[in-house]
C-alpha cells in the first residue's frame, strides 16, 4: 500500500511539475538545486478530524521524520485554517514538505524498511492507515514554486 501510494505520488508530482520544468532553464548542479515544495491538503468528513489527526500523528508523521533524518525531506510543517471557508474550498490540515530538490522528490523511494522498523505490527498499521483514509472526503497534493521577491 505504501509502495503504491509512493508511485501514485511520484506520478502526480511528475505530471504537475512537467510544464514548469520544461519552461525553466537547464537544471543547476545538484549541490545548488532549489528545494522542491509540495503542499498536501486533507479534508476530513465532518466529525472525523481529531481521529484523522491522531492517526496521522501516530502512523505517518514518524515516517516523515525518518525521511527527514535520511536527508530526503528538509522540512515538514503542518497548518490548520483559523477560520472556515466554503464547503467546496474547505480543508482541515495542510502538510508542507520541503524536499532537498525535485530530483529527490521524484526519485523512486521504497519506505518499506521504515514502515517495518516503526510498525512491527503491520496488521494494526495497515488497519489504522485504511481508517485514516476512510476519514477523508478529499486529499490533494499541490507542488508549489515560491516567488523570490528580491528586486520586485
C-alpha positions as CSV (number, residue, x, y, z in Angstrom):
1,X,0.0,0.0,0.0
2,X,2.8,2.4,0.9
3,X,4.6,1.5,-2.3
4,X,1.5,2.1,-4.4
5,X,0.9,5.5,-2.7
6,X,4.6,6.4,-3.3
7,X,4.2,5.5,-7.0
8,X,1.0,7.5,-7.3
9,X,2.5,10.5,-5.6
10,X,5.6,10.4,-7.8
11,X,3.4,10.2,-11.0
12,X,1.2,13.1,-9.8
13,X,4.1,15.2,-8.9
14,X,5.8,14.5,-12.2
15,X,2.7,15.4,-14.2
16,X,2.1,18.6,-12.1
17,X,5.7,19.8,-12.4
18,X,6.4,18.9,-16.0
19,X,5.2,22.2,-17.6
20,X,7.1,24.3,-15.1
21,X,10.2,22.1,-15.5
22,X,10.1,22.4,-19.3
23,X,9.8,26.2,-19.1
24,X,12.8,26.7,-16.9
25,X,16.4,27.0,-17.7
26,X,18.6,23.8,-17.5
27,X,18.8,22.4,-14.1
28,X,21.7,23.5,-11.9
29,X,24.2,21.2,-10.4
30,X,22.7,19.0,-7.6
31,X,24.5,20.9,-4.9
32,X,22.8,24.2,-5.9
33,X,19.4,22.8,-6.8
34,X,16.4,24.6,-5.3
35,X,14.3,22.9,-2.7
36,X,11.1,21.3,-4.1
37,X,8.0,22.1,-2.1
38,X,4.7,20.2,-2.0
39,X,1.6,21.0,0.0
40,X,-0.7,18.1,0.9
41,X,-4.3,19.1,1.7
42,X,-6.6,16.9,3.8
43,X,-10.4,17.5,4.0
44,X,-11.9,15.2,6.6
45,X,-15.5,14.0,6.9
46,X,-17.4,16.1,9.4
47,X,-16.6,14.9,12.9
48,X,-13.6,12.9,11.9
49,X,-10.8,15.4,12.1
50,X,-9.5,14.6,15.6
51,X,-9.3,10.9,14.8
52,X,-7.6,11.6,11.5
53,X,-5.1,13.8,13.1
54,X,-4.3,11.3,15.8
55,X,-3.8,8.5,13.2
56,X,-1.7,10.9,11.1
57,X,0.5,11.8,14.1
58,X,0.8,8.1,15.1
59,X,1.4,6.4,11.7
60,X,2.6,9.0,9.2
61,X,4.4,11.8,10.9
62,X,7.1,9.4,12.2
63,X,7.7,8.2,8.7
64,X,8.2,11.8,7.5
65,X,10.6,12.3,10.4
66,X,12.6,9.3,9.3
67,X,12.8,10.6,5.8
68,X,13.9,13.9,7.2
69,X,16.7,12.2,9.1
70,X,17.8,10.5,5.9
71,X,18.0,13.9,4.2
72,X,15.3,13.2,1.6
73,X,13.0,15.8,3.3
74,X,14.4,19.1,4.5
75,X,11.4,20.3,6.4
76,X,7.9,19.4,7.4
77,X,5.3,21.9,8.6
78,X,1.6,21.3,9.4
79,X,-1.0,24.1,9.4
80,X,-4.7,24.4,10.0
81,X,-7.1,27.1,8.9
82,X,-8.1,29.6,11.5
83,X,-11.5,30.4,10.1
84,X,-13.9,28.4,7.9
85,X,-14.5,28.9,4.2
86,X,-16.9,27.5,1.8
87,X,-17.5,23.8,1.8
88,X,-16.1,23.4,-1.7
89,X,-12.8,25.1,-0.6
90,X,-12.7,23.6,2.9
91,X,-9.6,21.8,4.0
92,X,-8.7,20.8,7.6
93,X,-5.0,20.2,7.5
94,X,-2.1,21.2,5.3
95,X,1.2,19.3,5.4
96,X,4.0,21.1,3.6
97,X,7.1,19.0,2.7
98,X,10.2,20.6,1.5
99,X,12.3,18.1,-0.4
100,X,16.0,18.6,-1.0
101,X,15.3,19.1,-4.7
102,X,12.9,18.0,-7.4
103,X,15.1,15.0,-8.3
104,X,14.9,13.7,-4.8
105,X,11.1,14.3,-4.7
106,X,10.6,12.3,-7.9
107,X,13.2,9.6,-7.3
108,X,11.8,6.2,-6.5
109,X,11.8,5.7,-2.8
110,X,10.8,2.5,-1.1
111,X,9.8,3.2,2.5
112,X,9.0,-0.5,3.3
113,X,12.0,-0.8,5.7
114,X,11.0,2.4,7.5
115,X,7.4,1.1,7.9
116,X,8.6,-2.3,9.2
117,X,11.0,-0.7,11.7
118,X,8.5,1.8,13.0
119,X,5.4,-0.5,12.9
120,X,6.4,-4.2,13.5
121,X,2.6,-5.0,13.9
122,X,1.9,-4.5,10.2
123,X,-1.7,-5.7,10.5
124,X,-2.5,-3.0,13.0
125,X,-0.7,-0.4,11.0
126,X,-2.5,-1.3,7.8
127,X,-5.8,-1.3,9.6
128,X,-5.2,2.2,11.0
129,X,-4.0,3.5,7.7
130,X,-7.1,2.3,6.0
131,X,-9.1,4.0,8.7
132,X,-7.1,7.2,8.3
133,X,-8.1,7.4,4.6
134,X,-11.7,6.4,5.3
135,X,-12.0,9.6,7.3
136,X,-11.2,11.7,4.3
137,X,-13.6,13.5,2.0
138,X,-10.7,14.7,-0.2
139,X,-7.0,14.8,-0.4
140,X,-4.9,16.6,-2.9
141,X,-1.2,17.4,-3.5
142,X,0.0,20.7,-4.8
143,X,3.6,21.3,-5.8
144,X,4.4,25.0,-5.3
145,X,7.0,27.4,-6.5
146,X,7.8,30.2,-4.1
147,X,8.4,33.6,-5.7
148,X,11.6,35.4,-4.9
149,X,10.5,38.9,-4.0
150,X,14.0,40.4,-4.1
151,X,14.1,43.0,-6.8
152,X,10.4,43.3,-7.2
